[in-house]
């Protein structure tokens, strides 16, 4: 599960897509994105859009995560088949148990790439405009010791296929597109907990 992430502009970026994301990130009010906040998403054709993070439902005002193994359910199926997006992130946060019953925040970020690219879906809402939800999967690599879920990450060259392939139906762990979410993305570093940890709660 992911309930907070950051997206920031880069000082210089040669790659076309990362450069467009970097420029768009300059217009965001806040770099820290939490449930119900506006965040950037990539749509087909490389369009960068700003949407609200979280689908609105009567039973939950902001469903910000979508399980990859539940994409065929009624609540997610149409959006996955017709309205996919990719969510760029500098880093994201996961929480582990800490002494005294507290939760410890951990920053996870790429070690050799400007951004992480997470699979997502989006929909139009009458009250909130366009909203997106982040697809999550079972944790692997360094994240597994922190939390049992993680964003469904992809390498940058998989983005066009994810966004535009009409035959893509589900994202199981054995998917040829995203066969090992962490392994086929840039390695993640797990540094010390963030100094601004209190801002996340």
DOTORBA-918447 format. One record per residue (C-alpha): residue number from 1; x, y, z. Coordinates in steps of 0.25 Angstrom, whole numbers, always signed. Last residue first. Example, Ala and Ser with C-alpha at 12.3 -4.5 7.8 and 13.67 -1.06 7.14 Angstrom:
BEGIN
<pt 2, <+55, -4, +29>>
<pt 1, <+49, -18, +31>>
//
This chain:
BEGIN
<pt 201, <+4, +46, +38>>
<pt 200, <+14, +49, +27>>
<pt 199, <+18, +63, +31>>
<pt 198, <+23, +56, +44>>
<pt 197, <+34, +49, +36>>
<pt 196, <+41, +62, +32>>
<pt 195, <+55, +56, +35>>
<pt 194, <+52, +44, +26>>
<pt 193, <+55, +30, +31>>
<pt 192, <+69, +26, +27>>
<pt 191, <+71, +21, +13>>
<pt 190, <+64, +10, +6>>
<pt 189, <+70, +10, -8>>
<pt 188, <+62, +5, -20>>
<pt 187, <+68, -2, -32>>
<pt 186, <+62, +3, -45>>
<pt 185, <+50, -4, -50>>
<pt 184, <+50, -18, -56>>
<pt 183, <+54, -25, -42>>
<pt 182, <+44, -17, -35>>
<pt 181, <+32, -20, -43>>
<pt 180, <+36, -34, -47>>
<pt 179, <+29, -39, -59>>
<pt 178, <+23, -26, -63>>
<pt 177, <+20, -27, -78>>
<pt 176, <+21, -43, -78>>
<pt 175, <+11, -43, -67>>
<pt 174, <+14, -54, -57>>
<pt 173, <+12, -46, -45>>
<pt 172, <-2, -43, -50>>
<pt 171, <-5, -30, -57>>
<pt 170, <-19, -32, -64>>
<pt 169, <-25, -30, -78>>
<pt 168, <-15, -24, -88>>
<pt 167, <-21, -26, -101>>
<pt 166, <-23, -11, -104>>
<pt 165, <-8, -8, -103>>
<pt 164, <-8, +7, -101>>
<pt 163, <-4, +11, -87>>
<pt 162, <+4, -1, -83>>
<pt 161, <+11, -3, -96>>
<pt 160, <+15, +12, -96>>
<pt 159, <+20, +11, -82>>
<pt 158, <+28, -1, -83>>
<pt 157, <+41, +6, -88>>
<pt 156, <+41, +14, -75>>
<pt 155, <+42, +2, -66>>
<pt 154, <+30, -2, -58>>
<pt 153, <+26, -1, -44>>
<pt 152, <+13, -7, -38>>
<pt 151, <+13, +1, -25>>
<pt 150, <+16, -8, -12>>
<pt 149, <+9, -17, -3>>
<pt 148, <+14, -27, +9>>
<pt 147, <+21, -16, +16>>
<pt 146, <+35, -13, +22>>
<pt 145, <+43, -26, +20>>
<pt 144, <+37, -28, +6>>
<pt 143, <+41, -14, +2>>
<pt 142, <+55, -18, +0>>
<pt 141, <+52, -27, -11>>
<pt 140, <+38, -31, -13>>
<pt 139, <+24, -26, -8>>
<pt 138, <+12, -32, -14>>
<pt 137, <+4, -23, -24>>
<pt 136, <-1, -9, -24>>
<pt 135, <-8, -1, -35>>
<pt 134, <-9, +14, -32>>
<pt 133, <-23, +21, -33>>
<pt 132, <-26, +33, -41>>
<pt 131, <-37, +44, -41>>
<pt 130, <-42, +54, -52>>
<pt 129, <-52, +64, -47>>
<pt 128, <-55, +64, -32>>
<pt 127, <-71, +66, -32>>
<pt 126, <-75, +59, -45>>
<pt 125, <-64, +49, -45>>
<pt 124, <-56, +45, -57>>
<pt 123, <-48, +32, -56>>
<pt 122, <-33, +28, -55>>
<pt 121, <-24, +16, -55>>
<pt 120, <-10, +14, -50>>
<pt 119, <+3, +7, -52>>
<pt 118, <+15, +13, -45>>
<pt 117, <+28, +19, -52>>
<pt 116, <+39, +23, -43>>
<pt 115, <+47, +35, -46>>
<pt 114, <+61, +41, -49>>
<pt 113, <+68, +28, -51>>
<pt 112, <+80, +21, -44>>
<pt 111, <+77, +19, -29>>
<pt 110, <+62, +20, -30>>
<pt 109, <+54, +24, -17>>
<pt 108, <+49, +18, -5>>
<pt 107, <+46, +26, +8>>
<pt 106, <+43, +19, +20>>
<pt 105, <+32, +23, +31>>
<pt 104, <+32, +17, +45>>
<pt 103, <+19, +14, +51>>
<pt 102, <+17, +14, +66>>
<pt 101, <+13, +3, +75>>
<pt 100, <+23, +7, +85>>
<pt 99, <+35, +1, +77>>
<pt 98, <+33, +3, +62>>
<pt 97, <+24, -5, +52>>
<pt 96, <+27, -2, +37>>
<pt 95, <+22, +9, +28>>
<pt 94, <+24, +11, +13>>
<pt 93, <+27, +24, +6>>
<pt 92, <+29, +27, -9>>
<pt 91, <+41, +34, -16>>
<pt 90, <+43, +43, -28>>
<pt 89, <+29, +38, -34>>
<pt 88, <+23, +37, -48>>
<pt 87, <+9, +31, -48>>
<pt 86, <+5, +24, -61>>
<pt 85, <-9, +24, -66>>
<pt 84, <-19, +14, -71>>
<pt 83, <-34, +18, -75>>
<pt 82, <-41, +8, -84>>
<pt 81, <-38, -7, -79>>
<pt 80, <-33, -3, -65>>
<pt 79, <-44, +8, -63>>
<pt 78, <-55, -2, -68>>
<pt 77, <-50, -13, -59>>
<pt 76, <-48, -6, -46>>
<pt 75, <-61, -6, -38>>
<pt 74, <-67, -18, -44>>
<pt 73, <-55, -27, -41>>
<pt 72, <-45, -31, -52>>
<pt 71, <-34, -22, -46>>
<pt 70, <-34, -29, -33>>
<pt 69, <-21, -36, -34>>
<pt 68, <-14, -23, -37>>
<pt 67, <-19, -17, -24>>
<pt 66, <-24, -3, -26>>
<pt 65, <-19, +8, -16>>
<pt 64, <-24, +23, -15>>
<pt 63, <-39, +20, -11>>
<pt 62, <-42, +34, -6>>
<pt 61, <-56, +37, -1>>
<pt 60, <-59, +22, +3>>
<pt 59, <-73, +16, +5>>
<pt 58, <-80, +26, -4>>
<pt 57, <-69, +25, -14>>
<pt 56, <-58, +35, -19>>
<pt 55, <-46, +30, -26>>
<pt 54, <-33, +34, -20>>
<pt 53, <-22, +44, -24>>
<pt 52, <-28, +56, -31>>
<pt 51, <-23, +59, -45>>
<pt 50, <-12, +67, -52>>
<pt 49, <-9, +63, -67>>
<pt 48, <+3, +60, -75>>
<pt 47, <+1, +55, -89>>
<pt 46, <+11, +45, -94>>
<pt 45, <+2, +39, -105>>
<pt 44, <-6, +32, -95>>
<pt 43, <-7, +38, -81>>
<pt 42, <+4, +41, -71>>
<pt 41, <-1, +45, -57>>
<pt 40, <+3, +56, -48>>
<pt 39, <-3, +58, -34>>
<pt 38, <-14, +66, -28>>
<pt 37, <-17, +63, -13>>
<pt 36, <-28, +54, -9>>
<pt 35, <-19, +43, -2>>
<pt 34, <-5, +49, -1>>
<pt 33, <+5, +56, -10>>
<pt 32, <+17, +63, -5>>
<pt 31, <+23, +72, -16>>
<pt 30, <+12, +83, -12>>
<pt 29, <+6, +93, -21>>
<pt 28, <+9, +86, -34>>
<pt 27, <+13, +95, -45>>
<pt 26, <+28, +91, -45>>
<pt 25, <+24, +77, -46>>
<pt 24, <+19, +79, -60>>
<pt 23, <+34, +83, -65>>
<pt 22, <+40, +71, -58>>
<pt 21, <+29, +62, -64>>
<pt 20, <+32, +67, -78>>
<pt 19, <+47, +65, -76>>
<pt 18, <+45, +51, -71>>
<pt 17, <+38, +48, -84>>
<pt 16, <+48, +54, -93>>
<pt 15, <+61, +49, -86>>
<pt 14, <+71, +60, -85>>
<pt 13, <+68, +64, -70>>
<pt 12, <+73, +76, -63>>
<pt 11, <+70, +82, -49>>
<pt 10, <+59, +72, -47>>
<pt 9, <+45, +75, -43>>
<pt 8, <+38, +68, -32>>
<pt 7, <+29, +57, -29>>
<pt 6, <+27, +52, -15>>
<pt 5, <+19, +40, -10>>
<pt 4, <+9, +37, +1>>
<pt 3, <-2, +26, +4>>
<pt 2, <+5, +14, -3>>
<pt 1, <+0, +0, +0>>
//
